[in-house]
Amino acid sequence: MASATVTSKGQITLPVRVRDALGLDAGDRVEFVEIEKGTFAIVPATRSVRELKGMFQDKRRKPVSVEEMNAAIVARAAASR
């Protein structure tokens, strides 16, 4: 298991093994995606969003239709006026 230490500035250095596995080079960006409370995944920000499809699927939630999304947007816009 690879590990890193957090500096007083909140910085970490990703171990070589992790950088290699993620295909990261100097200057690349990463995102920290919360999978569940207190558990995060490190994801290269250089990936296409399409590659992430299904990666963090939550089976407990039902799919939302386009109509439901549009209704939520209209309701939120009306409430902000």
Contacts in CASP RR format, 6 or more apart in sequence:
PFRMAT RR
TARGET T0000
AUTHOR 0000-0000-0000
METHOD contacts of the structure
MODEL  1
MASATVTSKGQITLPVRVRDALGLDAGDRVEFVEIEKGTFAIVPATRSVR
ELKGMFQDKRRKPVSVEEMNAAIVARAAASR
2 15 0 8 1.000
2 17 0 8 1.000
2 18 0 8 1.000
3 15 0 8 1.000
4 12 0 8 1.000
4 13 0 8 1.000
4 14 0 8 1.000
4 15 0 8 1.000
5 12 0 8 1.000
6 12 0 8 1.000
14 22 0 8 1.000
14 24 0 8 1.000
14 30 0 8 1.000
14 42 0 8 1.000
18 24 0 8 1.000
18 42 0 8 1.000
19 25 0 8 1.000
22 30 0 8 1.000
22 42 0 8 1.000
22 44 0 8 1.000
23 44 0 8 1.000
24 30 0 8 1.000
24 44 0 8 1.000
28 44 0 8 1.000
28 45 0 8 1.000
28 46 0 8 1.000
29 44 0 8 1.000
29 45 0 8 1.000
29 46 0 8 1.000
30 42 0 8 1.000
30 43 0 8 1.000
30 44 0 8 1.000
30 45 0 8 1.000
31 42 0 8 1.000
31 43 0 8 1.000
31 44 0 8 1.000
31 45 0 8 1.000
32 40 0 8 1.000
32 41 0 8 1.000
32 42 0 8 1.000
32 43 0 8 1.000
33 40 0 8 1.000
33 41 0 8 1.000
33 42 0 8 1.000
33 43 0 8 1.000
33 56 0 8 1.000
34 40 0 8 1.000
35 41 0 8 1.000
35 56 0 8 1.000
41 55 0 8 1.000
41 56 0 8 1.000
43 52 0 8 1.000
END
